[in-house]
Amino acid sequence: MSIRNLVMLAAGLVLAGNALAENGEALAKKGNCLTGCHAIDKKPLGPSFKDVAAKYKNDKGAQVTLEKKVRNGGVGVWGSIPMPATAGSISDGDIKAIVQWVLSLK
């Protein structure tokens, strides 16, 4: 593979990552994640998405762990207020994109 092809591939991956991040935010809004429960940088009810990203920053299994939490709901990690399950209301693909976006926040 030539250097030119590698540069083009890298540029494509960067652009795809940017599109995924924008898509993840739009999906979080569409799925009502950002309607009262979460915010990007403050804690309305559940943790801010930036706090989630910071907590799981060095966790190699974070993507899978958080996808399960979003899909099945949970309680106890961030306090006593339960997070409802989203299975059936948000597709697995959308959950994956939302979690990727959340984990990309700094």
N, CA, C and O atoms as CSV, one atom per row, in Angstrom:
chain,resi,resn,atom,element,x,y,z
A,1,MET,N,N,0.863,-1.179,0.000
A,1,MET,CA,C,0.000,0.000,0.000
A,1,MET,C,C,0.904,1.235,0.000
A,1,MET,O,O,1.879,1.301,0.749
A,2,SER,N,N,0.578,2.187,-0.825
A,2,SER,CA,C,1.395,3.392,-0.944
A,2,SER,C,C,1.112,4.359,0.206
A,2,SER,O,O,0.093,4.263,0.891
A,3,ILE,N,N,2.026,5.271,0.388
A,3,ILE,CA,C,1.867,6.315,1.406
A,3,ILE,C,C,0.608,7.120,1.119
A,3,ILE,O,O,-0.136,7.468,2.036
A,4,ARG,N,N,0.372,7.416,-0.151
A,4,ARG,CA,C,-0.817,8.192,-0.522
A,4,ARG,C,C,-2.087,7.470,-0.085
A,4,ARG,O,O,-2.996,8.087,0.470
A,5,ASN,N,N,-2.151,6.171,-0.334
A,5,ASN,CA,C,-3.328,5.398,0.068
A,5,ASN,C,C,-3.492,5.365,1.585
A,5,ASN,O,O,-4.611,5.444,2.092
A,6,LEU,N,N,-2.385,5.251,2.305
A,6,LEU,CA,C,-2.450,5.262,3.766
A,6,LEU,C,C,-2.962,6.601,4.286
A,6,LEU,O,O,-3.770,6.643,5.213
A,7,VAL,N,N,-2.495,7.686,3.694
A,7,VAL,CA,C,-2.953,9.023,4.099
A,7,VAL,C,C,-4.448,9.167,3.818
A,7,VAL,O,O,-5.190,9.698,4.643
A,8,MET,N,N,-4.882,8.698,2.662
A,8,MET,CA,C,-6.302,8.792,2.327
A,8,MET,C,C,-7.146,7.936,3.277
A,8,MET,O,O,-8.231,8.347,3.689
A,9,LEU,N,N,-6.646,6.754,3.619
A,9,LEU,CA,C,-7.356,5.888,4.554
A,9,LEU,C,C,-7.456,6.548,5.926
A,9,LEU,O,O,-8.519,6.535,6.548
A,10,ALA,N,N,-6.349,7.127,6.398
A,10,ALA,CA,C,-6.357,7.801,7.694
A,10,ALA,C,C,-7.329,8.977,7.689
A,10,ALA,O,O,-8.066,9.173,8.655
A,11,ALA,N,N,-7.337,9.748,6.629
A,11,ALA,CA,C,-8.260,10.886,6.535
A,11,ALA,C,C,-9.700,10.401,6.556
A,11,ALA,O,O,-10.553,11.013,7.199
A,12,GLY,N,N,-9.974,9.314,5.864
A,12,GLY,CA,C,-11.323,8.748,5.861
A,12,GLY,C,C,-11.755,8.299,7.246
A,12,GLY,O,O,-12.908,8.490,7.633
A,13,LEU,N,N,-10.837,7.703,7.990
A,13,LEU,CA,C,-11.164,7.266,9.355
A,13,LEU,C,C,-11.450,8.452,10.266
A,13,LEU,O,O,-12.351,8.394,11.103
A,14,VAL,N,N,-10.689,9.519,10.105
A,14,VAL,CA,C,-10.934,10.728,10.911
A,14,VAL,C,C,-12.306,11.297,10.594
A,14,VAL,O,O,-13.065,11.636,11.502
A,15,LEU,N,N,-12.629,11.405,9.315
A,15,LEU,CA,C,-13.935,11.938,8.922
A,15,LEU,C,C,-15.061,11.027,9.402
A,15,LEU,O,O,-16.102,11.514,9.843
A,16,ALA,N,N,-14.866,9.719,9.320
A,16,ALA,CA,C,-15.884,8.784,9.803
A,16,ALA,C,C,-16.064,8.928,11.304
A,16,ALA,O,O,-17.189,8.864,11.798
A,17,GLY,N,N,-14.981,9.122,12.033
A,17,GLY,CA,C,-15.074,9.320,13.480
A,17,GLY,C,C,-15.832,10.584,13.827
A,17,GLY,O,O,-16.629,10.592,14.765
A,18,ASN,N,N,-15.591,11.663,13.074
A,18,ASN,CA,C,-16.319,12.911,13.307
A,18,ASN,C,C,-17.800,12.735,13.020
A,18,ASN,O,O,-18.642,13.227,13.771
A,19,ALA,N,N,-18.124,12.035,11.935
A,19,ALA,CA,C,-19.532,11.798,11.599
A,19,ALA,C,C,-20.196,10.947,12.662
A,19,ALA,O,O,-21.345,11.194,13.028
A,20,LEU,N,N,-19.481,9.940,13.165
A,20,LEU,CA,C,-20.024,9.074,14.211
A,20,LEU,C,C,-20.300,9.880,15.476
A,20,LEU,O,O,-21.329,9.691,16.125
A,21,ALA,N,N,-19.377,10.781,15.826
A,21,ALA,CA,C,-19.580,11.603,17.024
A,21,ALA,C,C,-20.818,12.469,16.869
A,21,ALA,O,O,-21.631,12.560,17.789
A,22,GLU,N,N,-20.969,13.102,15.719
A,22,GLU,CA,C,-22.153,13.935,15.491
A,22,GLU,C,C,-23.409,13.072,15.507
A,22,GLU,O,O,-24.437,13.473,16.054
A,23,ASN,N,N,-23.327,11.901,14.914
A,23,ASN,CA,C,-24.458,10.995,14.876
A,23,ASN,C,C,-24.806,10.517,16.290
A,23,ASN,O,O,-25.985,10.419,16.633
A,24,GLY,N,N,-23.808,10.222,17.102
A,24,GLY,CA,C,-24.050,9.770,18.477
A,24,GLY,C,C,-24.794,10.817,19.289
A,24,GLY,O,O,-25.704,10.484,20.048
A,25,GLU,N,N,-24.418,12.061,19.137
A,25,GLU,CA,C,-25.111,13.132,19.863
A,25,GLU,C,C,-26.554,13.256,19.382
A,25,GLU,O,O,-27.468,13.389,20.195
A,26,ALA,N,N,-26.763,13.214,18.076
A,26,ALA,CA,C,-28.120,13.300,17.534
A,26,ALA,C,C,-28.971,12.127,18.015
A,26,ALA,O,O,-30.146,12.299,18.337
A,27,LEU,N,N,-28.376,10.939,18.062
A,27,LEU,CA,C,-29.110,9.761,18.527
A,27,LEU,C,C,-29.433,9.856,20.020
A,27,LEU,O,O,-30.500,9.421,20.452
A,28,ALA,N,N,-28.525,10.418,20.802
A,28,ALA,CA,C,-28.787,10.608,22.232
A,28,ALA,C,C,-29.953,11.576,22.435
A,28,ALA,O,O,-30.775,11.385,23.332
A,29,LYS,N,N,-30.020,12.599,21.610
A,29,LYS,CA,C,-31.146,13.537,21.684
A,29,LYS,C,C,-32.442,12.844,21.263
A,29,LYS,O,O,-33.474,12.983,21.919
A,30,LYS,N,N,-32.372,12.097,20.162
A,30,LYS,CA,C,-33.550,11.389,19.650
A,30,LYS,C,C,-34.050,10.355,20.665
A,30,LYS,O,O,-35.257,10.162,20.807
A,31,GLY,N,N,-33.137,9.697,21.363
A,31,GLY,CA,C,-33.499,8.670,22.341
A,31,GLY,C,C,-33.877,9.234,23.698
A,31,GLY,O,O,-34.096,8.479,24.645
A,32,ASN,N,N,-33.955,10.543,23.802
A,32,ASN,CA,C,-34.330,11.247,25.033
A,32,ASN,C,C,-33.314,11.115,26.159
A,32,ASN,O,O,-33.643,11.375,27.317
A,33,CYS,N,N,-32.089,10.717,25.844
A,33,CYS,CA,C,-31.040,10.645,26.865
A,33,CYS,C,C,-30.729,12.032,27.427
A,33,CYS,O,O,-30.412,12.189,28.606
A,34,LEU,N,N,-30.830,13.035,26.547
A,34,LEU,CA,C,-30.487,14.408,26.925
A,34,LEU,C,C,-31.708,15.223,27.335
A,34,LEU,O,O,-31.655,16.452,27.360
A,35,THR,N,N,-32.797,14.549,27.653
A,35,THR,CA,C,-34.018,15.231,28.061
A,35,THR,C,C,-34.244,15.003,29.553
A,35,THR,O,O,-35.057,14.166,29.946
A,36,GLY,N,N,-33.531,15.740,30.364
A,36,GLY,CA,C,-33.744,15.660,31.806
A,36,GLY,C,C,-32.857,14.683,32.551
A,36,GLY,O,O,-32.550,14.911,33.721
A,37,CYS,N,N,-32.437,13.604,31.912
A,37,CYS,CA,C,-31.644,12.591,32.622
A,37,CYS,C,C,-30.148,12.894,32.578
A,37,CYS,O,O,-29.478,12.893,33.611
A,38,HIS,N,N,-29.629,13.152,31.382
A,38,HIS,CA,C,-28.203,13.406,31.213
A,38,HIS,C,C,-28.007,14.725,30.489
A,38,HIS,O,O,-28.902,15.230,29.812
A,39,ALA,N,N,-26.817,15.264,30.651
A,39,ALA,CA,C,-26.369,16.423,29.877
A,39,ALA,C,C,-24.912,16.149,29.533
A,39,ALA,O,O,-24.287,15.263,30.117
A,40,ILE,N,N,-24.384,16.891,28.608
A,40,ILE,CA,C,-22.999,16.664,28.208
A,40,ILE,C,C,-22.047,17.021,29.332
A,40,ILE,O,O,-21.125,16.257,29.619
A,41,ASP,N,N,-22.245,18.165,29.979
A,41,ASP,CA,C,-21.260,18.625,30.953
A,41,ASP,C,C,-21.826,19.028,32.317
A,41,ASP,O,O,-21.155,19.720,33.083
A,42,LYS,N,N,-23.036,18.609,32.622
A,42,LYS,CA,C,-23.587,18.839,33.967
A,42,LYS,C,C,-24.481,17.665,34.347
A,42,LYS,O,O,-24.847,16.852,33.499
A,43,LYS,N,N,-24.826,17.585,35.621
A,43,LYS,CA,C,-25.567,16.448,36.150
A,43,LYS,C,C,-27.002,16.850,36.472
A,43,LYS,O,O,-27.273,17.292,37.589
A,44,PRO,N,N,-27.934,16.707,35.517
A,44,PRO,CA,C,-29.321,17.040,35.831
A,44,PRO,C,C,-29.980,15.989,36.734
A,44,PRO,O,O,-30.608,16.341,37.732
A,45,LEU,N,N,-29.843,14.731,36.398
A,45,LEU,CA,C,-30.399,13.624,37.187
A,45,LEU,C,C,-29.373,12.504,37.253
A,45,LEU,O,O,-28.960,12.086,38.334
A,46,GLY,N,N,-28.971,12.028,36.089
A,46,GLY,CA,C,-27.897,11.045,35.996
A,46,GLY,C,C,-26.584,11.768,35.768
A,46,GLY,O,O,-26.557,12.996,35.695
A,47,PRO,N,N,-25.492,11.020,35.653
A,47,PRO,CA,C,-24.184,11.655,35.470
A,47,PRO,C,C,-24.083,12.373,34.129
A,47,PRO,O,O,-24.763,12.021,33.165
A,48,SER,N,N,-23.216,13.392,34.089
A,48,SER,CA,C,-22.956,14.045,32.802
A,48,SER,C,C,-22.220,13.051,31.913
A,48,SER,O,O,-21.526,12.161,32.405
A,49,PHE,N,N,-22.373,13.207,30.627
A,49,PHE,CA,C,-21.688,12.309,29.707
A,49,PHE,C,C,-20.177,12.485,29.790
A,49,PHE,O,O,-19.436,11.523,29.586
A,50,LYS,N,N,-19.708,13.692,30.085
A,50,LYS,CA,C,-18.265,13.895,30.258
A,50,LYS,C,C,-17.762,13.152,31.500
A,50,LYS,O,O,-16.652,12.619,31.488
A,51,ASP,N,N,-18.560,13.108,32.567
A,51,ASP,CA,C,-18.175,12.347,33.760
A,51,ASP,C,C,-18.120,10.848,33.451
A,51,ASP,O,O,-17.233,10.144,33.935
A,52,VAL,N,N,-19.057,10.369,32.654
A,52,VAL,CA,C,-19.047,8.952,32.256
A,52,VAL,C,C,-17.779,8.662,31.459
A,52,VAL,O,O,-17.100,7.667,31.711
A,53,ALA,N,N,-17.458,9.530,30.499
A,53,ALA,CA,C,-16.257,9.334,29.680
A,53,ALA,C,C,-15.002,9.317,30.550
A,53,ALA,O,O,-14.107,8.499,30.341
A,54,ALA,N,N,-14.942,10.220,31.525
A,54,ALA,CA,C,-13.768,10.281,32.405
A,54,ALA,C,C,-13.660,9.025,33.271
A,54,ALA,O,O,-12.567,8.490,33.459
A,55,LYS,N,N,-14.786,8.559,33.794
A,55,LYS,CA,C,-14.779,7.372,34.660
A,55,LYS,C,C,-14.289,6.134,33.919
A,55,LYS,O,O,-13.581,5.305,34.491
A,56,TYR,N,N,-14.660,6.008,32.652
A,56,TYR,CA,C,-14.341,4.806,31.876
A,56,TYR,C,C,-13.169,5.009,30.913
A,56,TYR,O,O,-12.927,4.168,30.048
A,57,LYS,N,N,-12.442,6.119,31.057
A,57,LYS,CA,C,-11.375,6.491,30.131
A,57,LYS,C,C,-10.356,5.370,29.903
A,57,LYS,O,O,-9.967,5.134,28.759
A,58,ASN,N,N,-9.924,4.693,30.929
A,58,ASN,CA,C,-8.887,3.669,30.801
A,58,ASN,C,C,-9.441,2.252,30.850
A,58,ASN,O,O,-8.680,1.297,31.007
A,59,ASP,N,N,-10.729,2.106,30.720
A,59,ASP,CA,C,-11.383,0.795,30.778
A,59,ASP,C,C,-11.555,0.260,29.359
A,59,ASP,O,O,-12.376,0.767,28.594
A,60,LYS,N,N,-10.783,-0.758,29.016
A,60,LYS,CA,C,-10.843,-1.316,27.654
A,60,LYS,C,C,-12.181,-1.987,27.358
A,60,LYS,O,O,-12.535,-2.148,26.190
A,61,GLY,N,N,-12.925,-2.376,28.373
A,61,GLY,CA,C,-14.229,-3.002,28.172
A,61,GLY,C,C,-15.386,-2.040,28.308
A,61,GLY,O,O,-16.541,-2.461,28.376
A,62,ALA,N,N,-15.090,-0.747,28.350
A,62,ALA,CA,C,-16.124,0.263,28.598
A,62,ALA,C,C,-17.227,0.244,27.550
A,62,ALA,O,O,-18.402,0.364,27.896
A,63,GLN,N,N,-16.879,0.098,26.295
A,63,GLN,CA,C,-17.891,0.126,25.233
A,63,GLN,C,C,-18.949,-0.952,25.487
A,63,GLN,O,O,-20.146,-0.665,25.476
A,64,VAL,N,N,-18.509,-2.179,25.713
A,64,VAL,CA,C,-19.442,-3.289,25.927
A,64,VAL,C,C,-20.208,-3.102,27.238
A,64,VAL,O,O,-21.420,-3.309,27.287
A,65,THR,N,N,-19.507,-2.714,28.287
A,65,THR,CA,C,-20.144,-2.502,29.593
A,65,THR,C,C,-21.255,-1.463,29.503
A,65,THR,O,O,-22.363,-1.682,29.993
A,66,LEU,N,N,-20.951,-0.330,28.873
A,66,LEU,CA,C,-21.931,0.753,28.806
A,66,LEU,C,C,-23.077,0.436,27.850
A,66,LEU,O,O,-24.211,0.853,28.088
A,67,GLU,N,N,-22.798,-0.292,26.778
A,67,GLU,CA,C,-23.887,-0.706,25.893
A,67,GLU,C,C,-24.894,-1.557,26.678
A,67,GLU,O,O,-26.103,-1.384,26.529
A,68,LYS,N,N,-24.395,-2.469,27.509
A,68,LYS,CA,C,-25.283,-3.309,28.324
A,68,LYS,C,C,-26.081,-2.463,29.310
A,68,LYS,O,O,-27.276,-2.688,29.503
A,69,LYS,N,N,-25.412,-1.479,29.939
A,69,LYS,CA,C,-26.105,-0.620,30.903
A,69,LYS,C,C,-27.210,0.193,30.229
A,69,LYS,O,O,-28.302,0.344,30.776
A,70,VAL,N,N,-26.918,0.711,29.047
A,70,VAL,CA,C,-27.923,1.499,28.335
A,70,VAL,C,C,-29.092,0.599,27.926
A,70,VAL,O,O,-30.255,0.977,28.064
A,71,ARG,N,N,-28.774,-0.574,27.430
A,71,ARG,CA,C,-29.803,-1.502,26.952
A,71,ARG,C,C,-30.662,-2.029,28.100
A,71,ARG,O,O,-31.888,-2.065,27.989
A,72,ASN,N,N,-30.030,-2.439,29.200
A,72,ASN,CA,C,-30.731,-3.137,30.289
A,72,ASN,C,C,-31.079,-2.261,31.486
A,72,ASN,O,O,-31.839,-2.686,32.357
A,73,GLY,N,N,-30.541,-1.054,31.545
A,73,GLY,CA,C,-30.752,-0.197,32.703
A,73,GLY,C,C,-29.806,-0.582,33.825
A,73,GLY,O,O,-28.994,-1.496,33.680
A,74,GLY,N,N,-29.912,0.106,34.922
A,74,GLY,CA,C,-29.043,-0.193,36.052
A,74,GLY,C,C,-29.234,0.799,37.173
A,74,GLY,O,O,-29.946,1.794,37.043
A,75,VAL,N,N,-28.586,0.504,38.264
A,75,VAL,CA,C,-28.621,1.383,39.437
A,75,VAL,C,C,-27.408,1.089,40.303
A,75,VAL,O,O,-26.902,-0.033,40.319
A,76,GLY,N,N,-26.945,2.104,41.022
A,76,GLY,CA,C,-25.896,1.898,42.005
A,76,GLY,C,C,-24.533,2.427,41.634
A,76,GLY,O,O,-23.754,2.756,42.529
A,77,VAL,N,N,-24.205,2.525,40.366
A,77,VAL,CA,C,-22.878,2.999,39.977
A,77,VAL,C,C,-22.743,4.500,40.225
A,77,VAL,O,O,-21.682,4.972,40.634
A,78,TRP,N,N,-23.817,5.247,39.978
A,78,TRP,CA,C,-23.790,6.704,40.110
A,78,TRP,C,C,-24.738,7.196,41.201
A,78,TRP,O,O,-24.993,8.397,41.289
A,79,GLY,N,N,-25.252,6.324,42.010
A,79,GLY,CA,C,-26.185,6.720,43.061
A,79,GLY,C,C,-27.398,5.803,43.062
A,79,GLY,O,O,-27.388,4.734,42.451
A,80,SER,N,N,-28.428,6.229,43.748
A,80,SER,CA,C,-29.586,5.352,43.938
A,80,SER,C,C,-30.705,5.553,42.916
A,80,SER,O,O,-31.692,4.817,42.937
A,81,ILE,N,N,-30.570,6.527,42.032
A,81,ILE,CA,C,-31.607,6.749,41.023
A,81,ILE,C,C,-31.385,5.764,39.873
A,81,ILE,O,O,-30.323,5.777,39.250
A,82,PRO,N,N,-32.369,4.916,39.586
A,82,PRO,CA,C,-32.168,3.915,38.534
A,82,PRO,C,C,-32.238,4.515,37.128
A,82,PRO,O,O,-32.969,5.472,36.874
A,83,MET,N,N,-31.459,3.925,36.233
A,83,MET,CA,C,-31.550,4.264,34.823
A,83,MET,C,C,-32.441,3.212,34.176
A,83,MET,O,O,-32.154,2.019,34.278
A,84,PRO,N,N,-33.503,3.625,33.519
A,84,PRO,CA,C,-34.400,2.645,32.902
A,84,PRO,C,C,-33.754,1.962,31.699
A,84,PRO,O,O,-32.876,2.525,31.046
A,85,ALA,N,N,-34.194,0.766,31.424
A,85,ALA,CA,C,-33.734,0.037,30.245
A,85,ALA,C,C,-34.247,0.717,28.983
A,85,ALA,O,O,-35.324,1.313,28.978
A,86,THR,N,N,-33.469,0.622,27.925
A,86,THR,CA,C,-33.889,1.199,26.648
A,86,THR,C,C,-34.131,0.125,25.592
A,86,THR,O,O,-34.491,0.437,24.457
A,87,ALA,N,N,-33.935,-1.137,25.963
A,87,ALA,CA,C,-34.118,-2.228,25.002
A,87,ALA,C,C,-35.499,-2.116,24.367
A,87,ALA,O,O,-36.503,-1.983,25.065
A,88,GLY,N,N,-35.539,-2.168,23.069
A,88,GLY,CA,C,-36.810,-2.060,22.351
A,88,GLY,C,C,-37.116,-0.648,21.896
A,88,GLY,O,O,-37.793,-0.462,20.885
A,89,SER,N,N,-36.630,0.359,22.626
A,89,SER,CA,C,-36.916,1.734,22.207
A,89,SER,C,C,-35.746,2.367,21.462
A,89,SER,O,O,-35.938,3.322,20.709
A,90,ILE,N,N,-34.543,1.849,21.662
A,90,ILE,CA,C,-33.359,2.316,20.944
A,90,ILE,C,C,-32.662,1.079,20.373
A,90,ILE,O,O,-32.408,0.120,21.102
A,91,SER,N,N,-32.356,1.096,19.096
A,91,SER,CA,C,-31.741,-0.069,18.458
A,91,SER,C,C,-30.329,-0.301,18.991
A,91,SER,O,O,-29.690,0.613,19.511
A,92,ASP,N,N,-29.856,-1.537,18.854
A,92,ASP,CA,C,-28.497,-1.867,19.289
A,92,ASP,C,C,-27.464,-1.023,18.559
A,92,ASP,O,O,-26.477,-0.599,19.160
A,93,GLY,N,N,-27.678,-0.772,17.271
A,93,GLY,CA,C,-26.751,0.057,16.512
A,93,GLY,C,C,-26.708,1.485,17.021
A,93,GLY,O,O,-25.640,2.094,17.094
A,94,ASP,N,N,-27.869,2.019,17.371
A,94,ASP,CA,C,-27.921,3.379,17.921
A,94,ASP,C,C,-27.271,3.429,19.301
A,94,ASP,O,O,-26.573,4.391,19.621
A,95,ILE,N,N,-27.495,2.400,20.119
A,95,ILE,CA,C,-26.849,2.345,21.437
A,95,ILE,C,C,-25.342,2.346,21.273
A,95,ILE,O,O,-24.641,3.065,21.985
A,96,LYS,N,N,-24.841,1.556,20.352
A,96,LYS,CA,C,-23.404,1.493,20.094
A,96,LYS,C,C,-22.859,2.871,19.717
A,96,LYS,O,O,-21.832,3.300,20.243
A,97,ALA,N,N,-23.547,3.560,18.807
A,97,ALA,CA,C,-23.100,4.883,18.365
A,97,ALA,C,C,-23.151,5.902,19.501
A,97,ALA,O,O,-22.246,6.725,19.634
A,98,ILE,N,N,-24.191,5.854,20.314
A,98,ILE,CA,C,-24.302,6.781,21.451
A,98,ILE,C,C,-23.161,6.555,22.420
A,98,ILE,O,O,-22.525,7.514,22.858
A,99,VAL,N,N,-22.888,5.296,22.765
A,99,VAL,CA,C,-21.820,4.991,23.718
A,99,VAL,C,C,-20.464,5.399,23.153
A,99,VAL,O,O,-19.635,5.942,23.883
A,100,GLN,N,N,-20.221,5.149,21.872
A,100,GLN,CA,C,-18.956,5.586,21.256
A,100,GLN,C,C,-18.810,7.086,21.366
A,100,GLN,O,O,-17.733,7.589,21.684
A,101,TRP,N,N,-19.882,7.797,21.108
A,101,TRP,CA,C,-19.840,9.263,21.212
A,101,TRP,C,C,-19.558,9.690,22.654
A,101,TRP,O,O,-18.695,10.535,22.894
A,102,VAL,N,N,-20.278,9.111,23.607
A,102,VAL,CA,C,-20.075,9.478,25.019
A,102,VAL,C,C,-18.617,9.242,25.414
A,102,VAL,O,O,-17.999,10.101,26.044
A,103,LEU,N,N,-18.073,8.099,25.053
A,103,LEU,CA,C,-16.691,7.781,25.430
A,103,LEU,C,C,-15.668,8.669,24.726
A,103,LEU,O,O,-14.520,8.748,25.161
A,104,SER,N,N,-16.068,9.335,23.646
A,104,SER,CA,C,-15.140,10.233,22.927
A,104,SER,C,C,-15.068,11.612,23.570
A,104,SER,O,O,-14.187,12.402,23.230
A,105,LEU,N,N,-15.973,11.913,24.487
A,105,LEU,CA,C,-16.011,13.250,25.097
A,105,LEU,C,C,-14.846,13.450,26.055
A,105,LEU,O,O,-14.369,12.509,26.688
A,106,LYS,N,N,-14.405,14.683,26.145
A,106,LYS,CA,C,-13.297,15.016,27.060
A,106,LYS,C,C,-13.690,16.166,27.943
A,106,LYS,O,O,-12.899,16.598,28.781
